[in-house]
Amino acid sequence: MPGVIVGMSGGVDSAVAAYLLKRQGYDVTGVTLRSWQSESGEESRCCEIDDARETARILGIPYHVFNCTLDFEKKVIQPFINDYLHGFTPNPCVICNREIKWERLLYYADLLQAEYVATGHYAEKVRLENGRYTVKKALFAEKDQTYMLYRLSQKQLERTLMPLARYSKQQVRAIAEQAGLRVASKPDSQEICFVTDGDYADFICAHTSAEIPGEGNYVDEDGKVLGRHKGIIHYTVGQRKGLGIALGRPAYIKKIRADKNEIVLSTDADTGCREIVCKDLNFLSVPEPETGEKLRCHVKVRYRHPGEYATLEKTDDNRMKIAFDKPVRLAAPGQSAVFYDDDGCVIGGGIITEVLF
């Protein structure tokens, strides 16, 4: 059987992925990519080495740790910080998957003469009739992670195995328990892996020498000043709690205007956008469309968004205009818009740059 390098984070999903592949007869090697470590020695939730090493010992597979902290700092952390400083809401996992995880895993697969790489993502790799590779939604929608994988390349997908596509989280934990893996009941991480306490603003302040935007105005949609905010890095589009302002009725952040250091609040809970514009496009199931070409598909504007039908039109400069059939709430510049066909396969996606109401 071919060799496979399994990216092991120290969590239960990657542990069970390694277990299932070994049971299928693959020659499995576990690899942890050390991507980040705090000054106090705290590890990222994506590279908890002690747990990953113990899982490999129990499974009886070779295990290696490779350092990629410099690449992670350059390609993930600094763009994350820069986006927040400019009023965007980034999704670093999307960038990390292509630029760090798959890039590095395949590099080490070549060094170790393994044919495939594998992860514990809940998604299914498929090859379509047109010969292209894509990812299809997992069988259990509550754990589907295709939104995070749309930026993978054809070469990366060709050499990828995803053994958890048809398992629920409950089933994965049960398999881990039966296999005697100590991470069977380990909690899932709910935050960005390198911001272990969930406080993005404190992390940004501690990891940049750039000027941090200070206090500014909350304004309504007509520009009327409503109060003061403590700095745009403390907020994200769609946020409702922790605004520190009382308007007599619930409000949420509709826009962040970094150029004016303003945050636009709205009290209309049903307000949604009709169009968005995306850049940095990547296509999986089809080649990139020609300028002016249109596509009909489902579009998700955030990880938990169920998706909405839309018409996509390719414009110039690697951009896509997306017109929704129905208004979509909480689309945020910096997040990804991911395009799906009716079978749940990823067509492609891009980074949201404009939200048009």
FENLINDA-V130616 format. One record per helix or strand of 2 or more residues. SS is the DSSP state (H for helix, E for strand). FROM is the first residue (numbers start at 1). TO is the last residue. If there is no record, write none. Layout:
ss=SS from=FROM to=TO
ss=SS from=FROM to=TO
This chain:
ss=E from=3 to=7
ss=H from=12 to=23
ss=E from=27 to=34
ss=H from=49 to=59
ss=E from=62 to=67
ss=H from=69 to=85
ss=H from=92 to=111
ss=E from=116 to=118
ss=E from=123 to=127
ss=E from=133 to=137
ss=H from=141 to=143
ss=H from=146 to=149
ss=H from=154 to=158
ss=E from=160 to=161
ss=H from=169 to=178
ss=H from=200 to=206
ss=E from=216 to=219
ss=E from=225 to=229
ss=H from=232 to=234
ss=E from=252 to=257
ss=E from=262 to=266
ss=E from=273 to=283
ss=E from=294 to=300
ss=E from=308 to=315
ss=E from=319 to=328
ss=E from=336 to=340
ss=E from=345 to=356
